[in-house]
Amino acid sequence: MRAVRQTAQGDSGRGDLLPSVIRPAFAKTFARCWLLVASSFYLWDLLRHTKTGLTDGAEQPFGGDFLNYWSGAFLAWHKTAAEVYDWHAFHAFQESIVGGGLDFYHYSYPPVLLLLTAPLAALPYVPALVAWTASSWFAFYRTLRLAMPGGGALLFSVATPAVFINALGGQNGAWTAALLGGGLCLLKRRPIAAGILLGLLVYKPQIGILLPIALLAGRHWKVLTAAALTALGLILISVLVFGPEIWFDYFRNLAILRHAILEDGTGVWHRMVSVFVFARRLGADIATAYAVQAVIALLAAAVVAYAWSRDIPPAVQNSLLVLGTCLATPYLQDYDLVVGAFVVAWLAIDGDLSPARRQAAQMSLLVLLLPFVASLLGKVTGLALGPLFIAPAFVATARLGQAEAA
């Protein structure tokens, strides 16, 4: 593989943000302007969610979906975990916290997340939100440094559009990106640590849909074993701590939520960027949309398996896995694309880019842009156009993999 460009000057933001793909001076200026605008809007958005208690007076809470994570952790560790999957009890508890009426909020994650978010239960709601937002960004930044050893990770980590979308919605996209991106960066150097990070993604299984295929194809046995043991260990601990019934409650709710959020999508479809929702918004019925999703998922899995079984630069393999996952999973929202920053970093860090690598790096910028425009495009067009941003990057990266295969 080509040597990593070393012209950047550490993580102070003085180094090239996206060398050889975007003019560095323009990239840094744009990133700083975006950071100023985004941070100002974020603070304004928090302030407007204090109109009625900790709500905006229109049933939306201060901190967005973070209310679900904090409420789940608090109930699990202070009262009873069974209330987490009891919609009426969960809703009543949340309204008591924010001091106002709320729209329907729910806990859609498996019980393992109650273990991982346990520290939140020790903090009041607002300080917990601050800790969650700051720590998730810091975890993302620290792992992004692994993908950008030449510098620039600090500015890039705060200027990534999906980080803003993630913070605005109080979501977990930065944590997911840190685990997936960090695990892939450490794959060869520290396979056990990599496996543990990837295993923690069991709280969001749709993001790990292609991981077993990639690890098997690449014969990363230590990583695969560590990931499996981590995931199984978390599941077992959750059963021992909360009891087996909580898993039955989770799966009962999941079937209902799958229809309400994914298949129907009323109120949230404009945030969705998956192939399944793309097909649904074009008029496909549920069965047809699932069939289209399955075909694309199989194609993505085949490309990923081929790339990971060949002697292809890890940056290309990792990028294909992330982009392939975005095409393969039926449930993907704009805030999940924080991990797209790793794709840009992996593909753009070389100083002397070949035409194929340059094209792949440029196409990956579409994934970086998508979270910023997905919701707006959805509302304007009535369509979910996410795959039109992701697929070109995947195809260009697959062609790059073919060109760079040993």
PATORRO-953271 format. One line per 5 residues: their letters; for each residue x, y, z of C-alpha. Coordinates in steps of 0.05 Angstrom, whole numbers. Example, Ala and Ser with C-alpha at 12.3 -4.5 7.8 and 13.67 -1.06 7.14 Angstrom:
as) 246,-90,156  273,-21,143
***
This chain:
mravr) 0,0,0  22,70,-13  55,106,45  10,150,87  20,223,74
qtaqg) 56,255,132  51,328,116  -1,345,168  19,376,234  -16,335,287
dsgrg) -89,341,309  -92,415,321  -129,425,255  -67,452,220  -58,390,178
dllps) -92,373,112  -164,354,127  -175,314,63  -109,314,26  -109,308,-50
virpa) -186,304,-54  -207,373,-31  -162,433,-30  -137,435,42  -146,510,53
faktf) -217,507,27  -233,445,68  -208,476,133  -244,542,121  -309,507,103
arcwl) -303,461,164  -293,519,212  -351,558,183  -395,497,187  -375,484,258
lvass) -394,555,278  -462,551,245  -477,481,269  -457,493,341  -499,557,343
fylwd) -559,522,315  -550,464,364  -550,511,424  -611,548,397  -647,481,387
llrht) -633,461,459  -659,527,484  -724,522,445  -736,454,478  -746,488,545
ktglt) -812,522,527  -855,475,569  -811,440,621  -758,404,581  -800,403,517
dgaeq) -813,449,459  -887,452,475  -901,408,415  -885,340,447  -811,339,430
pfggd) -762,332,488  -698,367,506  -643,322,480  -686,284,430  -678,209,429
flnyw) -628,211,486  -688,212,531  -698,139,512  -627,119,531  -628,155,597
sgafl) -698,131,616  -680,59,599  -617,61,641  -652,96,699  -711,48,701
awhkt) -666,-13,694  -621,6,751  -667,45,798  -736,14,789  -752,-45,745
aaevy) -724,-64,678  -792,-92,657  -818,-21,650  -769,-6,595  -809,-48,546
dwhaf) -877,-30,575  -898,27,529  -947,59,577  -902,57,638  -842,80,597
hafqe) -881,138,567  -909,160,635  -839,159,665  -811,201,609  -865,253,615
sivgg) -851,258,690  -778,273,674  -788,327,622  -849,359,656  -892,362,593
gldfy) -931,322,542  -891,278,496  -900,245,429  -892,169,427  -822,151,448
hysyp) -799,79,456  -739,36,473  -723,-4,410  -655,-32,431  -639,-100,460
pvlll) -628,-107,535  -552,-108,527  -555,-32,517  -582,-26,588  -515,-54,611
ltapl) -474,-9,566  -511,54,587  -512,38,661  -468,98,679  -523,145,655
aalpy) -567,121,712  -519,155,761  -531,224,732  -590,271,728  -620,278,659
vpalv) -588,342,634  -517,328,659  -524,258,630  -541,288,562  -478,331,565
awtas) -436,272,585  -466,228,530  -455,279,475  -385,297,496  -361,226,509
swfaf) -390,199,445  -356,253,404  -290,241,440  -294,166,428  -307,180,354
yrtlr) -249,230,351  -200,184,384  -216,127,337  -216,173,276  -144,190,294
lampg) -127,117,279  -152,126,208  -118,194,200  -48,185,228  -24,245,188
ggall) -67,293,228  -131,333,217  -175,286,256  -196,339,307  -225,387,257
fsvat) -255,331,215  -288,299,275  -326,362,294  -342,383,223  -371,317,199
pavfi) -445,333,183  -471,268,213  -440,286,280  -484,348,282  -545,308,261
nalgg) -528,256,314  -521,309,369  -584,345,348  -624,281,354  -590,256,418
qngaw) -571,193,381  -517,140,385  -485,146,316  -419,171,343  -413,112,390
taall) -430,64,334  -378,96,289  -326,93,344  -338,18,355  -341,-2,282
ggglc) -287,45,256  -242,32,316  -250,-43,311  -232,-43,237  -172,3,248
llkrr) -144,-44,302  -160,-108,264  -88,-130,251  -50,-93,305  -94,-112,364
piaag) -142,-167,342  -171,-181,411  -185,-108,425  -215,-102,355  -260,-162,368
illgl) -285,-133,433  -302,-67,400  -339,-101,344  -374,-148,392  -402,-88,430
lvykp) -442,-72,367  -491,-126,388  -532,-69,416  -544,-48,344  -543,-113,305
qigil) -564,-84,238  -498,-48,234  -459,-113,243  -497,-150,189  -436,-161,144
lpial) -383,-167,198  -384,-243,204  -378,-250,128  -319,-202,125  -282,-233,184
lagrh) -293,-304,158  -271,-285,88  -209,-251,115  -194,-308,163  -191,-262,223
wkvlt) -204,-318,272  -180,-281,335  -223,-221,319  -284,-264,303  -276,-304,367
aaalt) -267,-242,411  -328,-209,378  -372,-270,386  -351,-280,459  -363,-206,474
algli) -432,-207,443  -452,-273,476  -424,-250,542  -466,-186,541  -528,-226,524
lisvl) -516,-276,580  -502,-221,631  -565,-185,611  -605,-249,623  -573,-260,690
vfgpe) -583,-187,713  -652,-173,684  -681,-242,675  -699,-279,610  -768,-249,605
iwfdy) -740,-181,586  -715,-211,520  -785,-237,504  -812,-167,518  -760,-138,472
frnla) -776,-185,414  -851,-173,422  -841,-99,417  -792,-106,360  -844,-139,315
ilrha) -892,-81,326  -839,-28,317  -813,-60,253  -880,-49,221  -893,20,251
iledg) -824,50,239  -793,11,181  -850,-16,139  -899,41,149  -849,95,168
tgvwh) -899,150,182  -863,210,211  -792,181,205  -784,157,133  -750,222,112
rmvsv) -693,205,159  -685,136,129  -630,123,78  -636,48,65  -652,10,1
fvfar) -715,-18,33  -744,51,47  -720,76,-21  -762,21,-54  -822,34,-9
rlgad) -823,108,-25  -821,91,-99  -886,53,-89  -863,-19,-77  -904,-60,-29
iatay) -872,-90,33  -856,-157,1  -825,-126,-61  -784,-77,-20  -757,-134,23
avqav) -740,-173,-41  -702,-113,-70  -666,-104,-4  -647,-178,-2  -619,-176,-72
ialla) -577,-114,-57  -554,-144,9  -531,-208,-25  -493,-169,-78  -460,-126,-25
aavva) -443,-187,17  -411,-221,-44  -368,-160,-60  -346,-153,12  -330,-228,18
yawsr) -289,-226,-46  -251,-163,-25  -236,-190,44  -211,-256,16  -161,-223,-30
dippa) -96,-185,-17  -127,-116,-21  -106,-56,21  -143,-55,88  -168,15,75
vqnsl) -206,-9,15  -231,-71,50  -256,-31,109  -289,21,65  -325,-33,25
lvlgt) -350,-65,90  -378,0,116  -410,21,50  -435,-50,38  -467,-50,107
clatp) -503,15,91  -532,-19,29  -546,-86,62  -585,-64,124  -659,-46,115
ylqdy) -657,-1,176  -609,58,168  -620,130,188  -581,193,172  -549,196,241
dlvvg) -519,127,230  -473,155,177  -423,184,225  -382,123,206  -378,151,135
afvva) -322,196,160  -278,135,166  -291,117,93  -269,186,71  -207,182,116
wlaid) -188,112,93  -193,129,20  -165,199,21  -103,194,65  -54,175,11
gdlsp) -13,232,-18  -6,204,-89  -76,180,-109  -86,137,-170  -146,155,-215
arrqa) -187,97,-186  -171,116,-114  -185,189,-127  -252,172,-157  -270,127,-98
aqmsl) -249,181,-49  -290,234,-85  -351,188,-87  -344,175,-12  -356,250,-1
lvlll) -428,237,-22  -436,193,39  -407,249,81  -457,298,51  -519,253,55
pfvas) -538,265,128  -538,339,115  -588,335,58  -626,269,69  -683,297,110
llgkv) -692,359,66  -691,319,1  -740,270,31  -790,324,50  -783,361,-16
tglal) -786,301,-63  -827,251,-22  -772,200,-36  -716,168,5  -655,179,-39
gplfi) -601,153,7  -578,94,-36  -565,142,-94  -510,173,-51  -483,108,-22
apafv) -484,62,-83  -436,104,-126  -385,104,-70  -392,29,-61  -384,16,-136
atarl) -324,62,-142  -291,30,-82  -305,-40,-109  -271,-20,-174  -213,7,-134
gqaea) -208,-59,-98  -206,-97,-163  -152,-50,-189  -109,-57,-126  -118,-131,-116
a) -51,-167,-113
***
